[in-house]
Amino acid sequence: MGEFALSTTNLINALMIAAGIGVCGLSIVQLRKSPIRQDVRKFFIAFLWTVLVYISMHLARELLEGHPGDVIRFAIGTVTFIEFSASGVMTLMLVTMILFTALGQDAILGHVRAAALLTGIHILALLISAFTGFFYSFDANNVYHREKWYILSNLMPLIMMIQGVFLLVRHRDRFEKPVRRAFWVYLIAPLAAIALQAFVPGIQFVIIATVAGAVYMFAVITSVLLNRFEKQRMDASRIETELSMATRIQADMLPNIFPAFPERSEFDIFASMSPAKEVGGDFYDFFLIDEDHLGLVIADVSGKGVPAALFMMASKILVQNYAIMKKNPKEALEAANYQICQSRHEEMFVTVWLGILELSTGLLTATNAGHEYPVLKQPGGKFELYKDKHGFVLGGMEGVRYKEYQMKLEKGSVLFVYTDGVAEATDSQNEMFGTDRLLDTLNSISGDDPHEALDSVQKAVNAFVKTAPQFDDLTMLCLKYNGPDPAA
């Protein structure tokens, strides 16, 4: 009768452990397909593999126990050592999970090192016991026996379990309720199982309790992480939609219908902007101030992204309004600078080149507020930098006075202005495109069509940088002066 009872107990234990192995295996398969963050997913998989090793070794010990022989003795000693070592590693990983959830990755290194040291001591003590029988031993029939110092074999994991309880209590406000509950279940379930085993000896409730607690904890934390992931995905989708809308709004803020003034024969003009992000800080503008004066603007706001785009739109409106009001580049930029300095809170500034072209004479009056040199080609000549005098950037300092200069555009002259994203476009070797390549590209064009000029420069920049990422907005404006209107 006793032999039958023993066989039944072993069978029950084997079935529970086999069920635990199956549950862990299915959880690992499910976790591999989970969309949660890769490093978190790998950690959970490693934790479940550790649980799987722990219960598999326990099953192997149950099956090997009671069979005599030196080979069996070596095998059962090995699996027992791995089983006890895995329990320490499981506790270490649990403490790491609690720390990470409560304190974050950057704050846990010291705590994890201390827990890892305890785990190392635990494994070393088990290794010594494997040869001395200090914690456990096997008789001639390879039956497992606990020695009087057996309780010390669980001392280090117990200390870490106490640390886990301490962390859960101390940082309880940092855990979401389901996660905190899952940690408590994993900590308490094995203790409850040990108490139950006192009333039903022989049945390894602690094994199935460990598996159930671990899988429950995994399921809860995974569910919480998936909910976070879904919320982040929805937020990202909303932000993407808003950025797409901002891109369209910004594009609509700039003149983007070409030919821009088909009824005006005095000039041809074309411009483009390619932002480095969804929205950019560069801008161009052109507008008729009156029937005989055309305003031209190219500008570059410090910074990138949405803040730069908002600052860009405000700056564009100010420069255009003051250019129309003042009809003078110098006074327009001084007034715009004063207004920007009065309302500037984010330490941003903008470089601006502003020119006003008198269409009847070709006289261009311009002011440069810290921007790139314009490029000019006179009839029969070639494109060259026009090294004008730079003033200070707009928004950099209140009370700045700017200087203006004039250049005479002859019939057939071509003016090209741009932002530093063109000259400073960088390839994978950190070499810049530079103004020399820009001039070479412009001078290689057979005609004087502004659209062709911008298209050629864009292709040259793309061919130069190749697969290197675009770090700055790339903005260009080109004007060809055709001379005064014959009908005027």
Residue pairs with C-beta under 8 A, 6 or more apart in sequence:
6 202
9 202
9 203
10 62
12 203
13 59
13 62
13 202
13 203
13 204
13 207
14 59
14 62
14 63
16 203
16 204
16 207
16 208
17 55
17 56
17 58
17 59
17 62
17 204
17 207
17 208
18 59
19 208
19 211
20 51
20 55
20 207
20 208
20 210
20 211
20 212
21 52
21 55
21 56
21 59
23 211
23 212
23 215
24 48
24 49
24 51
24 52
24 55
24 211
24 214
24 215
25 52
27 48
27 215
27 218
27 219
28 45
28 48
28 49
28 52
31 41
31 44
31 45
31 48
31 218
31 222
32 41
32 45
34 41
34 222
34 226
35 226
35 229
36 222
36 225
36 226
36 229
37 225
37 229
40 225
43 93
43 96
43 97
44 218
44 221
44 222
46 93
47 90
47 93
47 94
47 97
47 214
47 218
48 214
48 215
48 218
50 86
50 89
50 90
50 93
51 86
51 90
51 210
51 211
51 214
53 82
53 86
54 83
54 86
54 87
54 90
54 210
55 207
55 210
55 211
57 79
57 80
57 82
57 83
57 86
58 83
58 204
58 207
60 75
60 76
60 79
61 76
61 79
61 80
61 83
61 144
62 204
64 72
64 75
64 76
64 79
64 142
65 76
65 142
65 143
65 144
66 141
66 142
66 143
67 141
67 142
68 140
68 141
68 142
69 142
72 142
73 138
73 142
76 138
76 142
76 144
77 130
77 138
80 130
80 136
80 144
81 126
81 127
81 130
84 126
84 135
84 153
85 122
85 123
85 126
87 154
87 157
88 118
88 119
88 122
88 123
88 126
88 156
88 157
88 160
89 119
90 157
90 210
90 214
91 115
91 119
91 156
91 157
91 160
91 161
91 164
92 112
92 115
92 116
92 118
92 119
92 160
94 160
94 161
94 164
94 183
94 186
94 187
95 111
95 112
95 115
95 160
95 163
95 164
95 167
96 108
96 112
96 115
97 183
97 221
98 164
98 167
98 168
98 183
99 107
99 108
99 111
99 112
99 167
100 108
101 174
101 175
101 179
101 221
102 167
102 171
102 174
102 175
103 111
103 171
103 174
115 160
115 163
118 156
118 159
118 160
119 156
119 160
121 156
122 153
122 155
122 156
122 157
125 134
125 135
125 152
125 153
125 156
126 135
126 153
128 134
129 135
129 136
129 153
133 147
134 147
134 149
135 146
135 147
135 149
135 150
135 152
135 153
136 144
136 145
136 146
136 147
136 150
136 153
137 145
137 147
138 144
138 145
139 145
161 187
164 183
164 187
165 187
168 175
168 180
168 183
168 184
168 187
172 180
175 183
176 224
178 220
178 223
178 224
179 220
179 221
179 224
181 220
182 216
182 217
182 219
182 220
182 221
183 217
185 213
185 216
185 217
186 213
186 214
186 216
186 217
187 213
188 213
189 209
189 210
189 212
189 213
190 206
190 209
190 210
190 213
192 209
193 205
193 206
193 208
193 209
193 210
194 205
194 206
196 205
197 203
197 204
197 205
197 206
243 278
243 279
243 306
244 278
246 278
246 279
246 306
246 309
247 275
247 278
247 279
250 275
250 279
250 280
250 309
250 312
250 313
253 283
253 313
253 316
254 271
254 273
254 283
254 284
254 285
254 316
255 271
255 284
255 285
255 286
255 287
258 269
258 270
258 451
259 268
259 269
260 269
260 270
260 286
261 267
261 269
261 288
264 359
264 485
265 482
265 485
265 486
266 359
266 360
266 481
266 482
266 483
266 484
266 485
267 294
267 357
267 359
267 479
267 480
267 481
267 482
268 449
268 450
268 479
268 480
268 482
269 286
269 450
269 477
269 478
269 479
269 480
270 450
270 451
270 453
270 454
270 477
270 478
271 284
271 286
271 454
271 475
271 476
271 477
271 478
272 454
272 458
272 475
272 476
273 280
273 282
273 283
273 284
273 473
273 474
273 475
273 476
274 280
274 421
274 458
274 470
274 473
274 474
274 475
275 282
275 473
276 304
276 421
276 470
276 471
276 472
276 473
276 474
277 304
277 305
278 305
279 305
279 306
279 308
279 309
280 304
280 308
280 309
280 312
280 473
280 475
281 300
281 301
281 302
281 303
281 304
281 305
281 308
281 309
281 311
281 312
281 350
281 473
282 299
282 300
282 301
282 312
282 419
282 421
282 473
282 474
282 475
283 297
283 298
283 299
283 301
283 312
283 313
283 315
283 316
283 475
284 297
284 298
284 299
284 417
284 475
284 476
284 477
285 295
285 296
285 297
285 316
285 319
285 320
286 294
286 295
286 296
286 297
286 477
286 479
287 294
287 295
287 320
287 323
287 324
288 294
288 295
289 295
289 323
289 324
289 327
289 356
290 327
292 358
292 359
292 360
293 327
293 356
293 357
293 358
293 359
294 356
294 357
294 359
295 320
295 323
295 324
295 354
295 355
295 356
296 354
296 355
296 356
296 357
296 415
296 417
296 477
296 479
297 316
297 319
297 320
297 323
297 352
297 353
297 354
297 355
298 352
298 353
298 371
298 417
298 418
298 419
298 475
298 476
298 477
299 312
299 315
299 316
299 319
299 350
299 351
299 352
299 353
299 371
299 419
300 350
300 351
300 371
300 419
300 420
300 421
300 473
300 475
301 308
301 311
301 312
301 315
301 348
301 349
301 350
302 308
302 348
302 349
302 350
302 393
303 311
303 348
304 472
304 473
307 346
307 348
308 348
311 346
311 348
311 350
312 350
314 340
314 343
315 336
315 340
315 350
315 352
315 394
315 395
318 335
318 336
318 339
318 340
319 332
319 333
319 336
319 352
319 354
319 394
322 331
322 332
322 333
322 335
322 336
323 329
323 332
323 354
323 356
325 332
325 335
326 332
326 335
327 356
328 356
328 365
328 404
329 354
329 355
329 356
329 365
329 366
329 367
329 402
329 404
330 367
330 402
330 403
330 404
332 354
332 367
333 352
333 354
333 367
333 369
333 391
333 394
333 402
334 400
334 401
334 402
336 352
336 394
337 369
337 394
337 395
337 398
337 400
337 402
338 398
338 399
340 349
340 350
340 394
340 395
341 395
341 397
341 398
342 398
344 395
348 395
349 393
349 394
349 395
349 396
350 369
350 393
350 394
350 395
351 369
351 370
351 371
351 372
351 393
351 394
351 419
352 368
352 369
352 370
352 371
352 393
352 394
353 366
353 367
353 368
353 369
353 371
353 372
353 374
353 417
354 366
354 367
354 369
355 364
355 365
355 366
355 367
355 374
355 415
355 417
356 364
356 365
356 366
357 363
357 364
357 409
357 479
357 481
358 364
358 365
359 484
359 485
360 484
360 485
360 488
361 408
361 484
362 408
362 409
362 410
362 411
362 413
362 481
362 483
362 484
363 406
363 407
363 408
363 409
364 406
364 407
364 408
364 409
364 415
365 404
365 405
365 406
366 374
366 388
366 404
366 405
366 406
366 407
367 391
367 402
367 403
367 404
367 405
368 374
368 388
368 389
368 390
368 391
369 390
369 391
369 392
369 393
369 394
369 402
370 390
370 391
370 392
370 393
370 394
370 396
371 390
371 417
371 419
372 417
372 418
372 419
372 420
372 423
373 385
373 386
373 387
373 388
373 435
374 385
374 386
374 388
374 415
374 416
374 417
375 383
375 384
375 385
375 386
375 415
375 416
375 417
375 418
375 438
375 439
375 442
376 383
376 384
376 386
376 407
376 413
376 414
376 415
376 416
377 383
377 384
377 413
377 414
377 415
377 416
377 442
377 448
378 409
378 410
378 412
378 413
379 410
379 411
379 412
379 413
382 439
382 443
383 414
383 416
383 439
383 442
383 443
384 439
385 435
385 439
386 407
388 405
389 403
389 405
391 400
391 401
391 402
391 403
392 400
409 415
409 481
410 481
410 483
411 481
411 482
411 483
412 448
412 480
412 481
412 482
412 483
413 480
413 481
414 448
414 450
414 453
414 478
414 479
414 480
414 481
415 478
415 479
415 480
415 481
416 442
416 453
416 476
416 477
416 478
417 476
417 477
417 478
418 438
418 457
418 475
418 476
418 477
419 472
419 473
419 474
419 475
419 476
420 472
421 470
421 472
421 473
421 474
421 475
422 433
422 438
422 457
422 461
422 474
422 475
422 476
423 432
423 433
423 434
423 435
423 438
424 432
424 433
424 472
425 432
425 433
425 461
425 464
425 465
425 470
425 472
425 474
426 432
426 433
426 465
426 468
426 471
427 433
427 464
427 465
427 466
427 468
428 465
428 466
428 467
428 468
433 460
433 461
433 464
433 465
437 460
437 464
438 457
438 460
441 456
441 457
441 460
442 453
442 456
442 457
444 456
445 452
445 453
445 456
448 480
449 480
450 478
450 479
450 480
451 478
453 478
454 476
454 478
457 476
458 474
458 476
461 474
